[in-house]
């Protein structure tokens, strides 16, 4: 009986820590997308070269499936990542926009 209870408690702990890890990874991905969009917008403002701006995003967001779009003077960055946890499937998503235009 005690072994079963300990096993159940350990299983719950593993699931909670996995969910917290996934939440942390999602936060890191959102922060990375925000920083990439800001940096790419600054590169676009400095150079006027959208290819260079989006190349920077691709280079620095290689951990994720990232996309970069230029809309006027704004940069839109989106990132996607499959959940690394087999028992908690899903797709992590992050979107960020930066630039002078509203």
Short mmCIF file of the C-alpha atoms (twelve columns), coordinates in Angstrom:
data_MODEL
# 
_entry.id   MODEL 
# 
loop_
_atom_site.group_PDB 
_atom_site.id 
_atom_site.type_symbol 
_atom_site.label_atom_id 
_atom_site.label_alt_id 
_atom_site.label_comp_id 
_atom_site.label_asym_id 
_atom_site.label_seq_id 
_atom_site.Cartn_x 
_atom_site.Cartn_y 
_atom_site.Cartn_z 
_atom_site.pdbx_PDB_model_num 
ATOM 1   C CA . UNK A 1   0.000  0.000  0.000   1 
ATOM 2   C CA . UNK A 2   2.743  2.443  0.987   1 
ATOM 3   C CA . UNK A 3   4.729  1.636  -2.160  1 
ATOM 4   C CA . UNK A 4   1.703  2.381  -4.321  1 
ATOM 5   C CA . UNK A 5   1.143  5.725  -2.574  1 
ATOM 6   C CA . UNK A 6   4.812  6.679  -2.942  1 
ATOM 7   C CA . UNK A 7   4.712  5.696  -6.612  1 
ATOM 8   C CA . UNK A 8   1.606  7.818  -7.187  1 
ATOM 9   C CA . UNK A 9   3.149  10.812 -5.416  1 
ATOM 10  C CA . UNK A 10  6.354  10.489 -7.461  1 
ATOM 11  C CA . UNK A 11  4.336  10.261 -10.683 1 
ATOM 12  C CA . UNK A 12  2.447  13.441 -9.821  1 
ATOM 13  C CA . UNK A 13  5.728  15.193 -8.962  1 
ATOM 14  C CA . UNK A 14  7.248  14.198 -12.324 1 
ATOM 15  C CA . UNK A 15  4.192  15.519 -14.164 1 
ATOM 16  C CA . UNK A 16  4.211  18.805 -12.234 1 
ATOM 17  C CA . UNK A 17  7.911  19.346 -12.850 1 
ATOM 18  C CA . UNK A 18  7.413  18.530 -16.534 1 
ATOM 19  C CA . UNK A 19  4.604  21.055 -16.826 1 
ATOM 20  C CA . UNK A 20  6.696  23.695 -15.052 1 
ATOM 21  C CA . UNK A 21  9.599  22.979 -17.380 1 
ATOM 22  C CA . UNK A 22  7.304  23.353 -20.401 1 
ATOM 23  C CA . UNK A 23  5.963  26.633 -19.042 1 
ATOM 24  C CA . UNK A 24  9.508  27.897 -18.547 1 
ATOM 25  C CA . UNK A 25  10.439 26.894 -22.084 1 
ATOM 26  C CA . UNK A 26  7.386  28.704 -23.464 1 
ATOM 27  C CA . UNK A 27  8.361  31.848 -21.542 1 
ATOM 28  C CA . UNK A 28  11.919 31.646 -22.864 1 
ATOM 29  C CA . UNK A 29  10.604 31.261 -26.408 1 
ATOM 30  C CA . UNK A 30  8.330  34.317 -26.039 1 
ATOM 31  C CA . UNK A 31  11.246 36.350 -24.661 1 
ATOM 32  C CA . UNK A 32  13.482 35.188 -27.518 1 
ATOM 33  C CA . UNK A 33  10.842 36.169 -30.084 1 
ATOM 34  C CA . UNK A 34  10.450 39.597 -28.469 1 
ATOM 35  C CA . UNK A 35  14.199 40.221 -28.461 1 
ATOM 36  C CA . UNK A 36  14.565 38.955 -32.024 1 
ATOM 37  C CA . UNK A 37  11.801 41.258 -33.255 1 
ATOM 38  C CA . UNK A 38  13.316 44.279 -31.480 1 
ATOM 39  C CA . UNK A 39  16.796 43.502 -32.763 1 
ATOM 40  C CA . UNK A 40  15.590 42.892 -36.317 1 
ATOM 41  C CA . UNK A 41  13.585 46.134 -36.249 1 
ATOM 42  C CA . UNK A 42  16.714 48.000 -35.146 1 
ATOM 43  C CA . UNK A 43  18.752 46.369 -37.924 1 
ATOM 44  C CA . UNK A 44  16.026 47.296 -40.414 1 
ATOM 45  C CA . UNK A 45  16.011 50.892 -39.164 1 
ATOM 46  C CA . UNK A 46  19.819 51.120 -39.294 1 
ATOM 47  C CA . UNK A 47  20.425 49.423 -42.647 1 
ATOM 48  C CA . UNK A 48  17.092 49.491 -44.466 1 
ATOM 49  C CA . UNK A 49  17.835 45.899 -45.498 1 
ATOM 50  C CA . UNK A 50  14.965 43.503 -44.733 1 
ATOM 51  C CA . UNK A 51  17.044 40.489 -45.788 1 
ATOM 52  C CA . UNK A 52  19.724 41.308 -43.214 1 
ATOM 53  C CA . UNK A 53  17.093 41.833 -40.518 1 
ATOM 54  C CA . UNK A 54  15.378 38.499 -41.172 1 
ATOM 55  C CA . UNK A 55  18.724 36.722 -41.534 1 
ATOM 56  C CA . UNK A 56  19.553 37.864 -38.015 1 
ATOM 57  C CA . UNK A 57  16.299 36.360 -36.784 1 
ATOM 58  C CA . UNK A 58  16.963 33.037 -38.508 1 
ATOM 59  C CA . UNK A 59  20.480 32.899 -37.103 1 
ATOM 60  C CA . UNK A 60  19.535 33.715 -33.518 1 
ATOM 61  C CA . UNK A 61  16.258 31.784 -33.364 1 
ATOM 62  C CA . UNK A 62  17.688 28.521 -34.747 1 
ATOM 63  C CA . UNK A 63  16.471 26.605 -31.679 1 
ATOM 64  C CA . UNK A 64  12.902 27.147 -32.881 1 
ATOM 65  C CA . UNK A 65  11.022 27.001 -36.148 1 
ATOM 66  C CA . UNK A 66  11.095 30.768 -36.672 1 
ATOM 67  C CA . UNK A 67  9.620  32.992 -39.353 1 
ATOM 68  C CA . UNK A 68  10.277 36.659 -40.034 1 
ATOM 69  C CA . UNK A 69  8.085  39.046 -42.002 1 
ATOM 70  C CA . UNK A 70  8.659  42.710 -42.732 1 
ATOM 71  C CA . UNK A 71  5.550  44.899 -42.877 1 
ATOM 72  C CA . UNK A 72  6.591  48.456 -43.694 1 
ATOM 73  C CA . UNK A 73  9.014  49.385 -40.938 1 
ATOM 74  C CA . UNK A 74  7.740  46.712 -38.548 1 
ATOM 75  C CA . UNK A 75  9.172  43.237 -38.066 1 
ATOM 76  C CA . UNK A 76  6.907  40.317 -37.183 1 
ATOM 77  C CA . UNK A 77  8.629  37.261 -35.689 1 
ATOM 78  C CA . UNK A 78  6.835  33.997 -35.015 1 
ATOM 79  C CA . UNK A 79  8.323  30.906 -33.411 1 
ATOM 80  C CA . UNK A 80  7.009  27.381 -33.071 1 
ATOM 81  C CA . UNK A 81  8.254  24.327 -31.198 1 
ATOM 82  C CA . UNK A 82  6.744  20.893 -30.643 1 
ATOM 83  C CA . UNK A 83  6.394  19.998 -26.991 1 
ATOM 84  C CA . UNK A 84  9.418  18.008 -25.850 1 
ATOM 85  C CA . UNK A 85  7.218  16.065 -23.430 1 
ATOM 86  C CA . UNK A 86  5.649  12.978 -24.993 1 
ATOM 87  C CA . UNK A 87  2.905  12.814 -22.364 1 
ATOM 88  C CA . UNK A 88  2.021  16.491 -22.820 1 
ATOM 89  C CA . UNK A 89  1.824  16.941 -26.592 1 
ATOM 90  C CA . UNK A 90  1.207  20.232 -28.240 1 
ATOM 91  C CA . UNK A 91  2.784  23.095 -30.031 1 
ATOM 92  C CA . UNK A 92  4.425  26.001 -28.265 1 
ATOM 93  C CA . UNK A 93  3.884  29.297 -30.096 1 
ATOM 94  C CA . UNK A 94  5.249  32.800 -29.734 1 
ATOM 95  C CA . UNK A 95  4.622  35.919 -31.811 1 
ATOM 96  C CA . UNK A 96  6.239  39.327 -31.531 1 
ATOM 97  C CA . UNK A 97  6.095  42.596 -33.474 1 
ATOM 98  C CA . UNK A 98  8.504  45.488 -33.197 1 
ATOM 99  C CA . UNK A 99  8.997  48.713 -35.092 1 
ATOM 100 C CA . UNK A 100 7.961  52.345 -35.128 1 
ATOM 101 C CA . UNK A 101 4.595  51.900 -36.833 1 
ATOM 102 C CA . UNK A 102 1.544  51.172 -34.641 1 
# 
